[in-house]
Amino acid sequence: MAWFESGEFYSLSCAVLWAVALVLFRKGNAILPPVVLNLYKNVIGSALLVLTMLALGTSFSPSERSLSDWLVVIASGIIGISIADTLLFAAMDKLGASRAAVVNTSYTPLVILSAFFYLDEGLGWEMLLSTVLIGGGIIIGTWDATARSSAPTRAIIYAVMVGLASNLLMAVGIVMVKPVLLVSDALWLTSLRMFAALPLLLVQCASRSEYRKATLYAFTPGKHWKILLPSALIGAYAALILWVLGFKYTLAGISSVLTETSTILTMLLAAVFLGERLTWRKTVAVSLGFVGILIVVL
């Protein structure tokens, strides 16, 4: 199989870029509210996708796609990008990049669970065991053992739930579009999902004065672009295209587990560039998560 038809190659490449993007997005969280950060990266990503489609001569309106195909892809973008990514940034703002990466190990079983309901793919005892292992890993990796009051504990639990909701919506968003993806140009589908996410984000960013101010600041050139532009370029363009290609050219479970290798690199990068401690809890948590992932895909 040629490299350009290898879902494994795309998924592993996505994992590397996504780990870098998560660290940059964590820095971006200190600059912008989650919903504004999501809008910024989607606007930049959309612009880059349009330029790429023009350069490659990709059709913006393929005649072979039905109205139902368009509606499914649009719904996927709203669910999996405009909502899920905002929740991801909100969770990461509270948990940090490394603990958010631990929560993200739930992505693979959620993809498989979504495929069971949406695509009628099989579901066995492996899923239950995987859920137990990954759930245990999330508790170990995100629990704040130094908290001296219930307030920090509640905040962590809330952030974990937000992160899980993000992964669930992300899984639903990509699984529901799988049948269309198999017969479509990946660049067209990726672009449409990105465009579909913009209206809801624009409404949200216009709804509050602090969001409007943050949005104006985000798109005004300045030193903050040193963080925001690379994060959008990597996370909302390069990694996103590779993620969709990986999902297209290999099985959903294999693509998911390879993409999940980003958790290890994210923890290492967060330790080096964000000063987040690489504790034994996080190491054990990621190990349990990977065991759980391997159980359901092997």
VOPAGU-2260 file (C-alpha; in pm, 1 decimal, decimal comma):
REM VOPAGU-2260
SITE   aa  ch    i         X         Y         Z
SITE  MET   A    0       0,0       0,0       0,0
SITE  ALA   A    1     132,3     346,7     -91,6
SITE  TRP   A    2     197,5     587,6     191,9
SITE  PHE   A    3     -75,9     821,0      64,8
SITE  GLU   A    4    -329,2     542,0     117,1
SITE  SER   A    5    -201,1     440,0     460,4
SITE  GLY   A    6    -442,3     535,8     735,6
SITE  GLU   A    7    -181,6     427,1     990,5
SITE  PHE   A    8      70,0     678,3     852,8
SITE  TYR   A    9    -184,4     960,5     862,5
SITE  SER   A   10    -302,4     871,2    1214,4
SITE  LEU   A   11      48,3     860,9    1359,3
SITE  SER   A   12     138,6    1188,8    1188,6
SITE  CYS   A   13    -179,5    1339,5    1328,5
SITE  ALA   A   14     -84,5    1221,6    1678,1
SITE  VAL   A   15     247,5    1406,5    1664,1
SITE  LEU   A   16      97,8    1730,3    1533,7
SITE  TRP   A   17    -201,4    1714,9    1768,4
SITE  ALA   A   18      27,1    1684,6    2072,2
SITE  VAL   A   19     211,1    1999,9    1963,7
SITE  ALA   A   20    -120,3    2173,5    1894,4
SITE  LEU   A   21    -258,0    2087,3    2240,4
SITE  VAL   A   22      42,2    2249,2    2409,5
SITE  LEU   A   23      -1,8    2559,8    2195,6
SITE  PHE   A   24    -377,3    2565,0    2262,1
SITE  ARG   A   25    -301,0    2543,3    2634,7
SITE  LYS   A   26     -96,7    2860,6    2598,7
SITE  GLY   A   27    -378,3    3008,8    2392,3
SITE  ASN   A   28    -618,0    2942,6    2680,2
SITE  ALA   A   29    -425,9    3201,1    2880,0
SITE  ILE   A   30    -491,4    3454,9    2604,2
SITE  LEU   A   31    -851,2    3390,5    2495,5
SITE  PRO   A   32   -1170,7    3236,6    2637,5
SITE  PRO   A   33   -1233,2    2882,0    2505,8
SITE  VAL   A   34   -1511,7    2979,5    2262,7
SITE  VAL   A   35   -1307,8    3267,5    2116,1
SITE  LEU   A   36   -1001,5    3045,1    2083,5
SITE  ASN   A   37   -1217,8    2793,4    1898,5
SITE  LEU   A   38   -1351,6    3062,2    1664,9
SITE  TYR   A   39   -1001,3    3193,1    1592,9
SITE  LYS   A   40    -855,1    2853,9    1504,4
SITE  ASN   A   41   -1156,6    2770,2    1287,1
SITE  VAL   A   42   -1139,4    3096,5    1092,8
SITE  ILE   A   43    -768,0    3046,3    1026,1
SITE  GLY   A   44    -821,1    2678,8     947,4
SITE  SER   A   45   -1108,5    2756,8     709,4
SITE  ALA   A   46    -902,3    3014,7     522,4
SITE  LEU   A   47    -613,9    2769,6     479,6
SITE  LEU   A   48    -850,5    2495,2     362,8
SITE  VAL   A   49   -1003,4    2726,1     101,8
SITE  LEU   A   50    -659,1    2815,2     -31,0
SITE  THR   A   51    -566,0    2447,0     -44,1
SITE  MET   A   52    -884,6    2356,6    -231,7
SITE  LEU   A   53    -821,7    2634,1    -482,5
SITE  ALA   A   54    -461,4    2525,0    -530,9
SITE  LEU   A   55    -559,3    2161,3    -586,5
SITE  GLY   A   56    -868,1    2237,7    -792,2
SITE  THR   A   57   -1098,5    2061,8    -546,1
SITE  SER   A   58   -1467,7    2123,1    -607,8
SITE  PHE   A   59   -1650,7    2323,7    -342,9
SITE  SER   A   60   -1980,7    2166,8    -448,5
SITE  PRO   A   61   -1934,1    1809,2    -573,5
SITE  SER   A   62   -2234,4    1711,6    -783,9
SITE  GLU   A   63   -2228,4    1350,8    -667,4
SITE  ARG   A   64   -2306,6    1444,8    -308,5
SITE  SER   A   65   -2672,8    1439,5    -210,2
SITE  LEU   A   66   -2856,2    1684,2      15,4
SITE  SER   A   67   -2852,6    1427,2     295,1
SITE  ASP   A   68   -2472,2    1399,8     261,2
SITE  TRP   A   69   -2438,4    1775,5     299,4
SITE  LEU   A   70   -2667,3    1781,2     602,2
SITE  VAL   A   71   -2479,5    1498,7     773,9
SITE  VAL   A   72   -2142,8    1669,0     721,2
SITE  ILE   A   73   -2279,9    2003,8     842,3
SITE  ALA   A   74   -2426,6    1842,3    1154,9
SITE  SER   A   75   -2092,8    1667,5    1211,0
SITE  GLY   A   76   -1909,4    2000,6    1200,9
SITE  ILE   A   77   -2144,5    2164,4    1448,7
SITE  ILE   A   78   -2127,3    1872,9    1690,7
SITE  GLY   A   79   -1764,8    1771,0    1650,6
SITE  ILE   A   80   -1598,5    2110,3    1607,3
SITE  SER   A   81   -1802,0    2409,9    1723,4
SITE  ILE   A   82   -1928,7    2237,3    2039,6
SITE  ALA   A   83   -1674,5    1961,8    2109,4
SITE  ASP   A   84   -1363,3    2177,4    2062,1
SITE  THR   A   85   -1497,8    2455,8    2282,3
SITE  LEU   A   86   -1560,1    2199,7    2556,2
SITE  LEU   A   87   -1209,2    2060,4    2501,1
SITE  PHE   A   88   -1051,0    2401,9    2551,8
SITE  ALA   A   89   -1268,2    2466,7    2859,0
SITE  ALA   A   90   -1160,7    2135,4    3014,0
SITE  MET   A   91    -795,3    2192,4    2929,9
SITE  ASP   A   92    -811,0    2539,2    3085,7
SITE  LYS   A   93    -891,1    2376,2    3420,9
SITE  LEU   A   94    -699,2    2049,8    3393,1
SITE  GLY   A   95    -386,3    2151,9    3205,1
SITE  ALA   A   96    -262,3    1986,3    2887,4
SITE  SER   A   97    -127,7    1666,2    3045,6
SITE  ARG   A   98    -433,9    1583,6    3255,9
SITE  ALA   A   99    -658,7    1671,2    2962,7
SITE  ALA   A  100    -455,5    1420,8    2758,2
SITE  VAL   A  101    -537,2    1155,8    3018,9
SITE  VAL   A  102    -908,8    1229,8    2981,5
SITE  ASN   A  103    -867,7    1209,7    2604,0
SITE  THR   A  104    -784,5     837,8    2631,3
SITE  SER   A  105   -1163,5     793,7    2646,1
SITE  TYR   A  106   -1184,8     890,5    2278,0
SITE  THR   A  107   -1123,6     543,9    2130,5
SITE  PRO   A  108   -1389,3     351,8    2329,9
SITE  LEU   A  109   -1632,4     636,3    2264,1
SITE  VAL   A  110   -1565,6     604,6    1889,8
SITE  ILE   A  111   -1630,2     231,1    1909,4
SITE  LEU   A  112   -1943,7     287,3    2117,4
SITE  SER   A  113   -2066,9     546,4    1867,6
SITE  ALA   A  114   -1993,0     308,6    1579,5
SITE  PHE   A  115   -2199,4      42,5    1756,6
SITE  PHE   A  116   -2507,0     265,1    1767,6
SITE  TYR   A  117   -2460,1     449,5    1437,0
SITE  LEU   A  118   -2286,4     197,4    1210,7
SITE  ASP   A  119   -2404,7    -129,5    1371,2
SITE  GLU   A  120   -2047,7    -237,6    1439,6
SITE  GLY   A  121   -1996,4    -514,1    1696,4
SITE  LEU   A  122   -1967,8    -448,5    2070,9
SITE  GLY   A  123   -1850,4    -715,0    2318,4
SITE  TRP   A  124   -1708,5    -769,5    2664,4
SITE  GLU   A  125   -1389,5    -594,6    2557,8
SITE  MET   A  126   -1572,5    -263,5    2563,2
SITE  LEU   A  127   -1678,2    -307,1    2926,3
SITE  LEU   A  128   -1327,9    -401,1    3040,4
SITE  SER   A  129   -1180,1    -114,6    2840,3
SITE  THR   A  130   -1422,7     129,7    3000,1
SITE  VAL   A  131   -1324,3      13,0    3349,6
SITE  LEU   A  132    -951,4      48,0    3277,4
SITE  ILE   A  133    -979,5     386,2    3109,1
SITE  GLY   A  134   -1217,1     512,5    3376,4
SITE  GLY   A  135    -969,8     405,5    3644,7
SITE  GLY   A  136    -689,4     575,2    3455,7
SITE  ILE   A  137    -882,5     900,3    3433,6
SITE  ILE   A  138    -954,5     896,6    3808,2
SITE  ILE   A  139    -591,0     826,1    3894,2
SITE  GLY   A  140    -451,2    1077,8    3647,7
SITE  THR   A  141    -681,5    1369,9    3723,1
SITE  TRP   A  142    -749,7    1335,1    4096,5
SITE  ASP   A  143    -592,7    1616,9    4295,0
SITE  ALA   A  144    -449,1    1440,9    4597,3
SITE  THR   A  145    -320,1    1770,1    4744,6
SITE  ALA   A  146    -660,4    1942,1    4749,3
SITE  ARG   A  147    -747,5    2056,0    5101,6
SITE  SER   A  148   -1109,5    2143,9    5036,4
SITE  SER   A  149   -1397,9    2012,4    4831,9
SITE  ALA   A  150   -1398,6    2313,0    4597,4
SITE  PRO   A  151   -1089,4    2212,8    4394,9
SITE  THR   A  152   -1215,0    1854,6    4383,8
SITE  ARG   A  153   -1552,2    1962,3    4246,4
SITE  ALA   A  154   -1379,7    2182,1    3988,9
SITE  ILE   A  155   -1164,1    1890,3    3871,9
SITE  ILE   A  156   -1462,9    1654,7    3850,6
SITE  TYR   A  157   -1655,8    1914,7    3651,4
SITE  ALA   A  158   -1361,9    1966,7    3414,5
SITE  VAL   A  159   -1326,5    1590,1    3364,3
SITE  MET   A  160   -1697,4    1563,3    3280,4
SITE  VAL   A  161   -1661,9    1849,2    3032,2
SITE  GLY   A  162   -1363,4    1672,7    2874,9
SITE  LEU   A  163   -1556,3    1345,7    2848,3
SITE  ALA   A  164   -1849,2    1529,2    2687,8
SITE  SER   A  165   -1606,4    1681,5    2438,7
SITE  ASN   A  166   -1465,8    1339,5    2345,7
SITE  LEU   A  167   -1813,2    1191,2    2312,1
SITE  LEU   A  168   -1926,7    1467,2    2077,2
SITE  MET   A  169   -1601,4    1443,9    1882,5
SITE  ALA   A  170   -1651,4    1067,8    1844,6
SITE  VAL   A  171   -2014,9    1107,1    1738,3
SITE  GLY   A  172   -1918,1    1380,8    1494,0
SITE  ILE   A  173   -1659,0    1171,8    1310,1
SITE  VAL   A  174   -1847,9     840,2    1321,8
SITE  MET   A  175   -2169,8     986,1    1181,3
SITE  VAL   A  176   -1981,2    1116,9     878,7
SITE  LYS   A  177   -1788,4     794,6     808,2
SITE  PRO   A  178   -2027,8     666,0     535,2
SITE  VAL   A  179   -2000,8     998,0     349,2
SITE  LEU   A  180   -1624,7    1012,5     400,5
SITE  LEU   A  181   -1573,0     673,9     235,2
SITE  VAL   A  182   -1710,6     804,7     -95,7
SITE  SER   A  183   -1602,1    1169,7     -73,5
SITE  ASP   A  184   -1296,8    1386,9    -114,7
SITE  ALA   A  185   -1146,4    1422,8     233,9
SITE  LEU   A  186   -1047,7    1785,6     176,4
SITE  TRP   A  187   -1402,2    1884,6      74,2
SITE  LEU   A  188   -1550,6    1708,0     375,2
SITE  THR   A  189   -1297,0    1856,4     617,7
SITE  SER   A  190   -1360,7    2206,9     481,6
SITE  LEU   A  191   -1738,2    2175,2     499,9
SITE  ARG   A  192   -1718,8    2054,6     860,8
SITE  MET   A  193   -1502,6    2354,7     945,9
SITE  PHE   A  194   -1732,7    2604,1     771,9
SITE  ALA   A  195   -2038,3    2449,1     937,9
SITE  ALA   A  196   -1884,6    2513,3    1278,9
SITE  LEU   A  197   -1844,2    2888,9    1225,9
SITE  PRO   A  198   -2203,7    3026,5    1253,4
SITE  LEU   A  199   -2266,4    2891,9    1604,7
SITE  LEU   A  200   -1926,3    3015,0    1722,5
SITE  LEU   A  201   -1990,9    3361,5    1575,7
SITE  VAL   A  202   -2324,9    3382,7    1757,6
SITE  GLN   A  203   -2163,1    3277,0    2085,8
SITE  CYS   A  204   -1875,0    3522,6    2049,8
SITE  ALA   A  205   -2118,0    3805,8    1976,1
SITE  SER   A  206   -2342,7    3723,8    2271,1
SITE  ARG   A  207   -2127,0    3872,6    2549,5
SITE  SER   A  208   -1923,2    4190,5    2567,8
SITE  GLU   A  209   -1611,7    4017,2    2701,3
SITE  TYR   A  210   -1625,1    3769,5    2412,2
SITE  ARG   A  211   -1661,6    4053,1    2160,7
SITE  LYS   A  212   -1358,2    4229,3    2307,2
SITE  ALA   A  213   -1158,2    3906,3    2310,2
SITE  THR   A  214   -1254,6    3834,0    1949,2
SITE  LEU   A  215   -1141,3    4177,9    1836,1
SITE  TYR   A  216    -814,6    4129,2    2023,3
SITE  ALA   A  217    -763,9    3780,7    1875,9
SITE  PHE   A  218    -782,2    3903,1    1515,5
SITE  THR   A  219    -574,5    4215,7    1576,3
SITE  PRO   A  220    -207,7    4149,2    1484,9
SITE  GLY   A  221      22,6    4141,3    1784,8
SITE  LYS   A  222     261,5    3931,0    1990,7
SITE  HIS   A  223     -20,4    3691,5    2078,7
SITE  TRP   A  224     -20,8    3571,6    1718,6
SITE  LYS   A  225     310,8    3395,8    1789,4
SITE  ILE   A  226     105,0    3143,9    1985,8
SITE  LEU   A  227    -234,5    3163,5    1816,1
SITE  LEU   A  228    -127,9    3135,7    1452,5
SITE  PRO   A  229      89,0    2822,8    1491,7
SITE  SER   A  230    -178,8    2657,7    1707,7
SITE  ALA   A  231    -441,8    2717,2    1438,0
SITE  LEU   A  232    -208,7    2615,1    1154,4
SITE  ILE   A  233    -117,9    2287,7    1322,0
SITE  GLY   A  234    -438,2    2199,1    1507,0
SITE  ALA   A  235    -710,5    2330,5    1275,3
SITE  TYR   A  236    -543,3    2256,6     944,3
SITE  ALA   A  237    -259,7    2004,8     927,2
SITE  ALA   A  238    -363,2    1773,6    1213,8
SITE  LEU   A  239    -731,2    1793,3    1119,4
SITE  ILE   A  240    -669,4    1685,8     759,4
SITE  LEU   A  241    -444,6    1401,0     874,6
SITE  TRP   A  242    -706,8    1292,2    1130,0
SITE  VAL   A  243    -979,1    1269,0     865,1
SITE  LEU   A  244    -747,2    1088,7     621,2
SITE  GLY   A  245    -647,7     839,9     890,2
SITE  PHE   A  246   -1012,2     771,9     967,2
SITE  LYS   A  247   -1084,6     725,6     595,8
SITE  TYR   A  248    -804,3     485,0     504,4
SITE  THR   A  249    -809,8     247,2     800,3
SITE  LEU   A  250   -1052,9     101,4    1052,5
SITE  ALA   A  251   -1199,8     342,8    1303,5
SITE  GLY   A  252   -1051,9     155,6    1601,3
SITE  ILE   A  253    -701,0     140,3    1455,1
SITE  SER   A  254    -708,9     507,7    1359,8
SITE  SER   A  255    -828,9     599,4    1709,2
SITE  VAL   A  256    -562,5     404,0    1896,6
SITE  LEU   A  257    -282,0     542,8    1678,8
SITE  THR   A  258    -411,7     895,0    1722,5
SITE  GLU   A  259    -425,1     837,2    2098,6
SITE  THR   A  260     -45,8     800,7    2106,5
SITE  SER   A  261     -53,0    1180,5    2116,7
SITE  THR   A  262    -126,6    1152,6    2491,8
SITE  ILE   A  263     228,5    1039,3    2569,9
SITE  LEU   A  264     389,1    1312,2    2360,7
SITE  THR   A  265     147,6    1571,5    2503,4
SITE  MET   A  266     251,5    1484,9    2859,0
SITE  LEU   A  267     620,3    1510,3    2767,5
SITE  LEU   A  268     578,2    1840,7    2584,5
SITE  ALA   A  269     363,8    1980,9    2866,6
SITE  ALA   A  270     637,9    1894,6    3114,3
SITE  VAL   A  271     906,4    2063,3    2903,0
SITE  PHE   A  272     722,0    2369,7    2772,1
SITE  LEU   A  273     441,7    2427,6    3023,1
SITE  GLY   A  274     612,0    2320,2    3344,5
SITE  GLU   A  275     342,6    2059,2    3419,1
SITE  ARG   A  276     478,5    1782,4    3640,1
SITE  LEU   A  277     512,1    1436,7    3486,7
SITE  THR   A  278     390,3    1241,6    3790,7
SITE  TRP   A  279     356,6     870,2    3849,1
SITE  ARG   A  280     -20,2     917,3    3856,4
SITE  LYS   A  281     -25,2    1049,8    3501,4
SITE  THR   A  282     210,5     775,8    3382,6
SITE  VAL   A  283      -4,5     500,7    3537,1
SITE  ALA   A  284    -319,9     666,8    3404,9
SITE  VAL   A  285    -195,9     677,5    3045,5
SITE  SER   A  286     -70,4     318,9    3073,6
SITE  LEU   A  287    -413,6     199,9    3188,8
SITE  GLY   A  288    -572,6     400,9    2911,3
SITE  PHE   A  289    -356,3     239,6    2644,5
SITE  VAL   A  290    -421,8    -108,7    2779,1
SITE  GLY   A  291    -792,9     -32,4    2763,7
SITE  ILE   A  292    -761,1      98,7    2408,7
SITE  LEU   A  293    -560,7    -203,8    2291,3
SITE  ILE   A  294    -818,8    -442,2    2436,9
SITE  VAL   A  295   -1091,9    -306,0    2214,8
SITE  VAL   A  296    -891,8    -277,5    1893,8
SITE  LEU   A  297    -678,6    -594,0    1891,8
